[in-house]
Amino acid sequence: MEITDSIPKEFIDGLSKKIDFSNMKILETLLIEYNIPYIKRRIYDGIQILYPDIKHCKCSVVCHRASYGGEYGLLEIYGLLNEEEKENDDVVGHLDYNDVFERIKKDYEG
């Protein structure tokens, strides 16, 4: 018996599937267009955007295989949550670029 025999086939198949980073790319394009500061870096098998920077991070945006919605190319955030979201969890996932951008833009414009 091989180690992979005990791992569900759907999981193994999912590992070979490429992640769609289009939401993250559009978010980054909007941040650049509006001159909103951010840091982008690799995290696990995906991407993280930190707004406005690492030291003063108000929002971490991630898209990777283990993030909420990452398998569908959707984004997960930590920070800039509304009160209802804060009651349920520390993060919110399955967001598209517009959901995330509107939160960051609103905070940036103060």
Wavefront OBJ file of the C-alpha trace (Angstrom):
o trace
v 0.000 0.000 0.000
v 1.351 3.402 -0.993
v 0.869 6.531 1.107
v -1.288 8.035 -1.625
v -3.732 5.108 -1.386
v -5.197 6.640 1.788
v -5.589 10.129 0.254
v -8.843 10.853 -1.591
v -8.393 11.046 -5.378
v -10.246 14.403 -5.481
v -7.574 15.904 -3.209
v -4.696 14.603 -5.291
v -6.369 15.808 -8.513
v -6.892 19.248 -6.926
v -3.173 19.604 -6.251
v -2.376 19.469 -9.944
v -5.031 22.067 -10.795
v -3.710 25.582 -11.404
v -5.033 28.414 -9.251
v -6.785 31.238 -11.087
v -5.198 34.489 -9.888
v -7.294 36.807 -12.069
v -9.145 38.349 -9.082
v -5.806 39.067 -7.403
v -4.376 40.563 -10.612
v -7.386 42.848 -11.099
v -7.216 43.916 -7.441
v -3.544 44.792 -7.858
v -4.291 46.749 -11.047
v -6.940 48.796 -9.205
v -4.611 49.480 -6.270
v -1.989 50.789 -8.707
v -4.566 52.855 -10.623
v -5.789 54.534 -7.421
v -2.247 54.925 -5.996
v -3.128 52.871 -2.935
v -0.009 51.528 -1.192
v 0.437 47.770 -0.813
v 3.001 45.019 -0.624
v 2.685 41.848 -2.694
v 4.452 38.612 -1.865
v 4.234 34.868 -2.409
v 2.587 32.796 0.287
v 2.346 28.999 0.166
v 1.290 28.217 -3.421
v -0.323 31.596 -3.959
v -0.175 35.347 -3.475
v -0.679 37.755 -0.585
v -1.333 41.496 -0.741
v -0.796 43.522 2.432
v -2.458 46.946 2.640
v -0.873 49.411 3.170
v 2.348 47.602 4.148
v 3.718 44.843 6.368
v 4.357 46.969 9.459
v 0.965 48.762 9.456
v -1.172 46.087 7.807
v -4.891 46.857 7.926
v -5.866 44.125 5.484
v -4.217 40.924 4.323
v -5.604 39.506 1.080
v -4.677 35.961 0.116
v -5.402 33.522 -2.655
v -3.864 30.066 -2.373
v -5.025 26.472 -2.336
v -5.880 26.520 1.404
v -7.575 29.947 1.541
v -11.361 30.238 1.642
v -12.322 30.319 -2.036
v -8.764 29.954 -3.283
v -9.574 26.814 -5.261
v -11.996 28.980 -7.280
v -9.636 31.953 -7.612
v -11.562 33.932 -4.996
v -9.977 36.014 -2.260
v -9.809 35.736 1.531
v -9.203 38.749 3.772
v -8.093 39.341 7.326
v -8.913 42.864 8.424
v -11.426 45.462 7.222
v -14.296 43.204 8.267
v -17.729 44.554 9.147
v -19.234 43.942 12.597
v -21.317 40.944 11.512
v -18.280 39.302 9.880
v -16.162 39.901 13.009
v -18.741 38.034 15.111
v -18.407 34.938 12.924
v -14.667 34.673 12.236
v -11.349 36.497 11.922
v -11.346 36.114 8.145
v -13.833 36.310 5.283
v -13.386 34.329 2.101
v -14.971 33.682 -1.266
v -14.707 37.388 -2.199
v -14.043 38.805 -5.638
v -11.689 41.683 -6.434
v -14.461 44.289 -6.226
v -15.566 43.202 -2.728
v -12.004 43.586 -1.488
v -11.121 46.718 -3.431
v -14.179 48.627 -2.166
v -13.187 47.899 1.450
v -9.581 48.992 0.901
v -10.582 52.094 -1.097
v -13.095 53.162 1.572
v -10.442 52.822 4.276
v -7.796 54.585 2.182
v -10.031 57.543 1.362
v -10.999 57.674 5.053
l 1 2 3 4 5 6 7 8 9 10 11 12 13 14 15 16 17 18 19 20 21 22 23 24 25 26 27 28 29 30 31 32 33 34 35 36 37 38 39 40 41 42 43 44 45 46 47 48 49 50 51 52 53 54 55 56 57 58 59 60 61 62 63 64 65 66 67 68 69 70 71 72 73 74 75 76 77 78 79 80 81 82 83 84 85 86 87 88 89 90 91 92 93 94 95 96 97 98 99 100 101 102 103 104 105 106 107 108 109 110
